[in-house]
Amino acid sequence: MVATLLLAGSPTAGGKSIDPQRAALIAQRYVRLAGADAAQAPARGVVPTSGAPYYLFNDARGNGFVVVAADDEMGEVLAYGTAGPLDTLNANPCVKWLLEGYRLSYEALRQVVTRCNWS
């Protein structure tokens, strides 16, 4: 599978967490989500975990994917593709490396926030 990956960094001061509902609204600009109420309950087509660095949404019809950051300090859309869904379990090593880089960046941002939060 050939996918077009896009790094889109538009960091903002004082990064805020992006919840699954907001991530789904962002993803809907790039892919069709499963179900009419996907923005309210994005459990289908998204890979969320507690403290996840990003949300992965695969198009409901298999026509692409979008990776949305879990913190707006990382930007909004980290990657997207139009050639098919992203299967992280069977992705090529370069895609896995890129996703790991997102995770490491997210953790680094969390450490900076923790160190600078003196109140």
C-alpha positions in Angstrom: 0.0 0.0 0.0 1.3 3.4 -1.0 0.1 6.1 1.4 0.8 9.8 1.3 1.9 10.9 4.8 1.9 14.5 5.7 3.5 16.2 8.7 1.4 19.2 9.6 2.9 21.1 12.5 1.1 24.1 13.6 1.9 24.2 17.3 0.1 26.6 19.6 1.1 27.9 23.0 0.0 26.0 26.0 -1.0 22.8 24.2 -4.4 21.3 25.1 -5.5 17.7 24.9 -7.7 16.8 22.0 -10.5 14.4 23.1 -11.9 11.6 20.9 -15.0 13.7 19.9 -13.0 16.6 18.8 -10.5 14.3 17.0 -13.5 12.7 15.1 -14.7 16.2 14.0 -11.2 16.9 12.7 -11.0 13.5 11.0 -14.4 14.0 9.2 -12.7 16.6 7.0 -10.5 13.9 5.6 -12.3 10.6 5.8 -15.9 9.3 6.1 -16.4 7.8 9.5 -18.6 4.8 10.2 -22.1 5.6 11.5 -24.1 8.8 11.4 -23.2 9.7 15.0 -19.4 9.0 14.6 -18.5 12.4 15.8 -20.3 11.9 19.1 -19.1 8.3 19.7 -16.1 7.6 17.5 -15.5 4.1 18.8 -15.7 2.6 15.3 -12.8 3.4 12.9 -10.6 5.0 15.6 -7.9 3.6 17.8 -8.1 5.5 21.1 -6.4 4.5 24.3 -6.0 6.4 27.5 -3.0 8.8 27.1 -2.7 7.9 23.4 -0.5 10.3 21.4 -2.8 10.3 18.4 -6.1 9.0 17.1 -6.2 6.8 14.0 -9.3 7.0 11.8 -9.7 4.8 8.8 -12.2 5.7 6.2 -15.4 3.7 6.5 -15.2 2.7 2.8 -11.5 1.9 2.9 -10.5 5.0 1.0 -7.8 6.4 3.3 -7.0 7.3 6.8 -6.1 10.2 9.0 -4.0 10.4 12.1 -5.1 13.2 14.5 -2.9 14.5 17.3 -4.1 14.0 20.9 -2.5 17.3 21.8 -2.8 20.5 19.8 0.8 21.4 20.5 1.7 18.7 18.0 -0.5 20.3 15.3 -3.8 18.9 14.2 -3.4 16.3 11.5 -0.2 14.3 11.7 -0.6 12.1 8.7 -3.2 11.1 6.1 -3.5 8.9 3.1 -6.0 8.3 0.3 -4.8 5.0 -1.0 -6.4 2.7 1.6 -6.7 2.2 5.4 -3.7 2.2 7.7 -3.2 -1.1 9.4 -0.7 -0.4 12.1 -0.1 -4.1 12.9 1.0 -4.8 9.3 2.4 -1.4 8.3 5.9 -1.1 6.8 8.8 -0.3 9.2 9.0 3.3 8.1 5.3 3.9 9.0 5.9 2.2 12.4 8.9 4.4 12.9 6.9 7.5 12.1 4.1 6.6 14.5 6.8 5.9 17.2 8.2 9.3 16.6 4.7 10.8 17.2 4.5 8.9 20.5 8.0 10.1 21.6 7.1 13.7 20.7 3.9 13.4 22.7 5.7 12.1 25.7 8.3 14.8 25.5 5.5 17.5 25.4 4.0 15.9 28.5 7.3 16.0 30.4 7.8 19.7 29.5 4.2 20.5 30.8 4.8 18.5 34.0 8.1 20.3 34.7 6.7 23.7 33.9 3.5 23.3 35.9 4.4 24.8 39.2 1.0 25.9 40.4 
